[in-house]
Amino acid sequence: MAIDEGGRDEELQPDVAGAASETETGVPVSAHKAEVLEAGAVGTEDAEAVRLEKAEQAEAISKETAVRKAREREAADAEVRAASRRLTRRSFVLAGAVAAAGVGFYKWLDGEPVDEAQPGLLRGVFQTNAAIARGIDRDHVLTPTYPLHRAETLRVNGVYGLKMKLVPESWRLQVVGSRDDARSPAYVKDVTAWEYQYADETTSEDQGHDTKVDPKMLTAEKMASDEKMPQAQEDENHTGRKPRGMEESGESNSTLLPNTPGLLLTMEDVLKLPRHELVTQFKCIEGWSQIVQWAGVRLRDFLEAYPPAMIDGAEPKYVYMETPDGDYYNGYDLEACRHPQALLVTEMMGAPLTQFHGAPLRLHMPTKYGYKQIKRIGLISYTNDKPDDYWTKLGYDWYAGL
C-alpha cells in the first residue's frame, strides 16, 4: 500500500508542476511576462510622447502669452508717452503763465507805496493780524509761568543803545504826558535838558550776536551809516552832547522836542512801587526762546502811579519808550502795557541787570517778541500818535504779538 500510494504521488507530481507552468488560458508564464513587458514599453513610449506634446503646447502658450504681454506693454507705453507729451506741453504753458503772473504781481507789489520798509499790502497784512490778535485776547491773556529750577540766564542779543557804559547815578527816567505832572516834585520844564553820563571804560560782558543783521558785523560795532555820520558828528560838535539815533534805523520820529516838560524819576522813585517776580519764557523772533526769572515792578502799577493825561477827553492810545539819547525805541498800545505780566525789570536771575541786559531798567513783556522788550529805558511817553519803532522801520511787525 505504501508503495502504491507513493507511486501515485510521483505520478501526480508532474501534473501539478505542469499546471503551475501554465496560465489559466494555457499560455506559458514566460510568454505572458514577455507580453507584459512589451506592453509596458509601449505604454512608456506613449506617456513620453504625451509629456513631450504637453510640454510643446505649454511652451507655445508661454510664447504666445509673452508676445501678448509685450504688445500690451508697448501699447501702454505708447499711451503714456502720448499723454506725457500732451501734459508736458500743458505744464509748460501753465508754468509759464504762473511765472508771468508771479512776476507781474511782484512788479505790482514792488510799485506799491512803502510803509515802514514794507509794501503797503504786506504792512496791511501785519496790521490785520494785529487787529485779529487784539480781538481774540484783548492783550490780557496770561502767558504760561514756570518753576524756578527751569530758569536760566538770558543770552545777550542786540546791544542797541547799550554800547557805552552808563554811569548809574546819572540815570533818570523821563516821563512825559502824565496827569498832574506839574504838581510832582520830579517835574521839570525840559526833560530833554538832562544829560546822561557815560564811563570811558570797556566791559568783559558777552555782547552776544543779533542774527537780524549782517552776520559778518558784530552788533556792538554797528553804528550810524556813512551818510548819517557827518550830520551826527555836526550835531555832537554843535551841542556838545552825544548824537542821537546812531544805529541803523536812525533817529526816531517820536523822540522829544527840546523844551518838553515832564518828570525826571530816579530809581528810588521806581522802586517805591510793589516788587513782583515772574518766571516766563522770553521768545526771540529769530526762533529761539529761554525761560528766565525776572523781578521788578509791574508796568500796570507804574501807569497807575503816573497815569496818562487825558487827550481830548480820552486816554491816549499809545506808550512810547526809548533808550537814553534815543538810539533804540519802541511803541506800544496802552492796553498792552496794562497786561498783568508786563514788568519794568530791575533784576534777572536773582541779580541786578548788567549793562548789555539793559541796566538799570528794561521791559519784559511776555506777550511780545524780544525786539519789543526795550533795554535801558530812558523815556516813557504817552501819546495819541502811533509811535515810531526801531525794527518796524526796518520792515518788522509793529505789534509783534505772540
C-alpha positions in Angstrom: 0.0 0.0 0.0 2.7 2.4 0.8 4.4 1.7 -2.4 1.3 2.2 -4.4 0.4 5.4 -2.6 4.0 6.6 -3.2 3.7 5.7 -6.8 0.5 7.7 -7.2 2.2 10.6 -5.6 5.0 10.5 -8.1 2.5 10.3 -10.9 0.6 13.3 -9.7 3.7 15.5 -9.2 4.4 16.1 -12.9 0.8 17.1 -13.4 1.0 19.7 -10.6 4.2 21.1 -12.0 2.7 21.2 -15.4 -0.3 23.1 -14.1 2.0 25.5 -12.3 3.9 26.3 -15.5 0.9 27.4 -17.5 -1.6 30.2 -17.1 -5.3 29.6 -16.8 -5.5 30.5 -20.5 -2.9 27.9 -21.3 -0.2 30.4 -22.2 3.2 29.7 -20.7 4.4 32.1 -17.9 7.5 33.2 -19.8 5.4 34.2 -22.8 3.0 36.1 -20.7 5.8 38.0 -19.0 7.2 39.0 -22.4 3.9 40.3 -23.5 3.5 42.4 -20.3 7.0 43.8 -20.7 6.3 44.7 -24.3 3.0 46.3 -23.4 4.8 48.3 -20.6 7.4 49.6 -23.0 4.7 50.7 -25.4 2.9 52.5 -22.6 6.1 54.3 -21.5 6.7 55.5 -25.1 3.2 56.7 -25.3 3.5 58.5 -21.9 6.7 60.2 -23.0 5.1 61.2 -26.2 2.2 62.7 -24.4 4.5 64.5 -22.0 6.5 66.0 -24.8 3.4 67.0 -26.6 2.1 68.8 -23.5 5.5 70.5 -23.0 5.4 71.7 -26.5 1.9 73.0 -26.1 2.9 74.8 -22.8 5.9 76.3 -24.5 3.7 77.6 -27.3 1.2 79.0 -24.9 4.0 80.7 -22.9 5.4 82.2 -26.1 2.0 83.5 -27.1 1.5 85.0 -23.6 4.9 86.7 -23.7 4.2 88.1 -27.1 0.8 89.3 -26.0 2.1 90.9 -22.8 4.9 92.6 -24.7 2.4 94.1 -27.1 0.2 95.2 -24.2 3.2 96.9 -22.6 4.3 98.5 -25.8 0.7 99.8 -26.2 0.6 101.1 -22.7 4.0 102.8 -23.0 2.9 104.4 -26.2 -0.2 105.7 -24.5 1.8 107.1 -21.5 4.3 108.8 -23.9 1.4 110.4 -25.8 -0.2 111.6 -22.6 3.1 112.8 -21.3 3.7 114.8 -24.4 0.3 116.4 -24.0 0.7 117.1 -20.3 4.3 118.3 -20.7 3.2 120.9 -23.2 0.3 121.9 -21.0 2.5 122.0 -18.0 5.0 124.3 -19.7 2.2 126.6 -20.8 0.7 126.6 -17.3 4.1 127.1 -15.6 4.8 130.0 -18.0 1.5 131.6 -17.2 2.1 131.2 -13.4 5.6 132.6 -13.7 4.4 135.6 -15.7 1.6 136.2 -13.1 4.2 135.9 -10.3 6.5 138.4 -12.0 3.6 140.7 -12.7 2.4 140.5 -9.0 5.9 141.2 -7.8 6.3 144.2 -10.0 2.9 145.5 -8.9 3.8 144.8 -5.2 7.2 146.5 -5.7 5.4 149.5 -7.1 3.1 149.8 -4.0 3.7 152.8 -1.7 6.2 151.7 1.0 5.0 151.8 4.6 7.9 151.4 7.1 10.2 149.4 4.8 7.3 147.1 3.6 5.0 147.4 0.6 1.6 148.8 1.7 -0.1 145.4 1.1 2.3 143.5 3.3 2.1 146.1 6.0 -1.7 145.8 5.8 -1.4 142.1 6.4 0.7 142.9 9.6 -2.0 145.3 10.8 -4.8 142.8 10.1 -3.1 140.1 12.1 -2.6 142.5 14.9 -6.3 143.5 14.9 -7.3 139.8 15.0 -4.9 139.2 17.9 -6.3 142.1 19.8 -9.8 141.0 19.2 -9.1 137.5 20.5 -7.1 138.1 23.7 -7.6 141.9 24.2 -4.0 142.0 25.4 -4.9 140.4 28.7 -4.5 136.7 28.2 -1.8 135.4 30.6 1.3 133.5 29.3 2.5 130.3 31.0 4.7 130.6 34.1 7.4 128.0 35.0 9.1 126.7 38.1 12.3 128.5 39.1 14.6 125.5 38.5 13.9 125.7 34.8 15.1 129.3 34.5 18.4 130.2 33.0 20.4 133.3 32.3 19.2 135.0 29.2 21.6 135.3 26.3 22.6 138.8 25.1 21.1 139.5 21.7 21.3 143.1 20.4 23.0 145.9 22.2 21.4 148.9 20.5 21.6 151.9 22.8 23.8 150.0 25.3 27.3 150.2 23.8 28.6 152.9 26.1 28.5 152.1 29.8 26.0 154.4 31.6 27.0 155.9 34.9 24.3 154.6 37.2 24.0 157.8 39.2 23.2 159.8 36.0 20.3 157.7 35.1 16.8 159.3 35.1 13.6 158.0 33.7 11.9 160.7 31.7 8.1 160.6 31.9 6.1 162.8 29.5 2.4 163.2 29.3 1.4 162.1 32.8 -1.6 163.5 34.6 -0.9 166.4 37.0 2.8 166.1 36.5 3.4 169.8 37.3 2.4 169.0 40.9 5.1 166.4 41.3 8.5 167.2 42.9 10.1 165.4 40.0 8.6 167.8 37.5 11.0 169.8 35.2 10.3 172.2 32.4 12.6 170.4 30.0 13.3 166.7 30.4 15.5 166.8 27.2 18.0 169.0 29.0 19.0 166.1 31.2 22.4 164.8 30.3 23.3 161.2 30.8 26.9 160.4 31.7 28.9 157.5 30.3 32.0 155.9 31.6 35.0 155.7 29.3 35.7 152.0 30.0 35.2 148.6 28.4 33.3 145.6 29.8 34.1 141.9 29.7 30.4 141.1 29.4 29.5 139.0 26.3 27.9 141.3 23.8 26.0 138.5 22.1 25.1 138.5 18.4 22.0 139.6 16.7 21.2 137.5 13.7 18.7 140.0 12.3 21.7 142.0 11.0 24.7 141.1 8.8 26.3 138.1 10.4 29.8 139.5 9.5 29.1 142.6 11.6 29.1 142.4 15.4 26.1 144.4 16.7 28.4 146.0 19.2 30.3 147.6 16.3 27.2 148.6 14.3 26.9 152.4 14.4 25.4 155.0 12.1 25.6 154.5 8.4 28.1 156.5 6.4 25.6 159.0 5.1 24.3 159.7 8.7 27.7 160.1 10.3 28.6 163.7 9.1 25.3 165.0 10.4 25.7 163.1 13.7 29.2 164.5 14.1 28.0 168.0 13.4 25.2 167.7 16.0 27.7 166.5 18.6 30.1 169.3 17.9 27.4 171.9 17.9 25.7 170.8 21.1 28.5 169.1 23.0 26.1 166.2 23.6 26.1 162.6 22.4 24.4 162.5 19.0 21.0 160.7 18.8 19.9 157.9 16.6 23.3 156.4 15.9 22.0 153.0 15.0 20.8 151.6 11.6 17.2 152.9 11.9 18.4 156.5 12.6 16.7 158.9 15.0 13.1 158.2 16.0 10.4 160.4 14.6 8.7 160.2 18.0 11.7 161.5 20.0 11.1 164.5 22.2 11.5 168.1 21.0 13.6 170.4 23.1 11.8 172.2 26.0 9.4 169.2 26.6 8.2 169.3 30.2 7.7 166.2 32.2 9.1 164.2 35.1 12.6 163.0 35.9 12.3 159.9 38.1 15.1 158.3 40.0 15.5 154.6 40.6 14.3 155.2 44.2 11.0 156.6 42.8 10.5 153.5 40.6 11.3 151.1 43.5 8.6 152.6 45.7 6.2 150.5 43.7 5.4 146.9 44.7 8.0 144.4 43.7 7.0 141.4 41.6 8.8 138.2 40.4 7.9 136.2 37.4 9.3 133.2 35.6 8.3 133.3 32.0 9.5 132.4 28.5 11.4 135.0 26.5 10.9 134.4 22.8 13.0 135.9 20.1 11.7 136.3 16.5 14.9 134.6 15.3 13.4 131.3 16.5 15.0 130.7 20.0 13.5 131.0 23.4 14.6 130.8 27.1 12.8 130.6 30.4 14.0 133.4 32.7 13.4 134.7 36.2 12.5 138.4 36.2 12.0 140.8 39.1 10.8 144.4 39.2 7.7 146.5 39.2 4.6 145.9 37.1 4.1 148.4 34.3 0.4 148.5 35.2 1.3 149.7 38.7 3.6 152.3 37.1 0.7 153.5 34.9 -1.5 153.8 38.0 1.2 155.8 39.9 1.9 158.0 36.9 -1.3 157.9 34.8 -1.5 159.3 31.4 -3.2 162.7 31.0 -6.4 162.8 29.0 -6.2 163.9 25.4 -9.5 165.4 24.0 -11.4 163.8 26.9 -9.9 160.3 26.4 -6.8 158.3 27.4 -4.0 158.4 24.8 -3.8 155.2 22.7 -0.1 154.6 22.9 3.0 154.4 25.0 6.4 155.3 23.6 9.8 154.2 25.1 13.4 154.9 24.1 16.9 154.5 25.5 18.8 157.4 26.8 19.8 159.6 23.8 17.4 157.7 21.6 19.4 155.1 19.8 16.7 152.4 20.3 13.0 152.9 20.7 9.6 151.1 20.7 5.9 151.9 20.6 3.1 150.0 22.4 -0.7 150.1 22.7 -1.7 151.5 26.1 -3.8 148.4 26.8 -0.8 146.1 26.1 1.2 148.0 28.7 -1.5 147.2 31.3 -1.0 143.5 30.9 -0.6 142.0 34.4 2.7 140.2 33.4 4.4 143.3 31.8 7.3 144.2 34.1 9.7 147.1 34.4 12.7 144.8 35.2 15.5 145.7 37.6 16.7 142.1 38.3 17.2 139.0 36.3 18.0 135.5 37.7 18.3 137.0 41.2 20.9 139.6 40.4 20.8 143.2 39.2 20.7 143.8 35.5 24.0 144.1 33.7 25.0 146.6 31.0 24.1 144.5 28.0 20.9 143.2 29.6 19.7 146.8 29.9 20.7 148.1 33.4 19.3 149.8 35.3 15.7 149.3 33.9 14.4 147.2 31.0 11.0 146.0 29.8 9.8 142.4 29.9 6.5 141.8 28.1 6.0 138.0 27.6 3.2 138.6 25.1 5.6 140.2 22.7 8.7 139.1 20.8 12.1 140.1 22.2 12.7 143.1 19.9 9.8 144.9 21.6 11.3 144.4 25.1 13.4 147.5 25.2 16.5 147.7 27.4 17.9 150.6 29.4 14.7 152.6 29.3 15.3 156.3 29.5 11.9 157.7 28.4 8.2 156.7 28.8 5.9 159.0 27.0 2.1 158.9 26.5 0.8 159.9 23.1 -2.1 159.7 20.7 0.1 159.4 17.7 1.3 155.9 16.8 4.9 155.9 17.9 7.9 155.2 15.8 9.5 151.7 16.3 13.1 150.8 15.6 12.6 147.4 13.9 9.3 148.4 12.3 11.3 151.0 10.3 13.4 148.1 9.0 10.3 146.0 8.0 9.2 144.2 11.1 5.7 144.0 12.6 4.9 146.9 14.9 2.5 144.8 17.1 4.9 141.9 17.5 2.4 139.8 19.4 2.9 136.1 20.1 
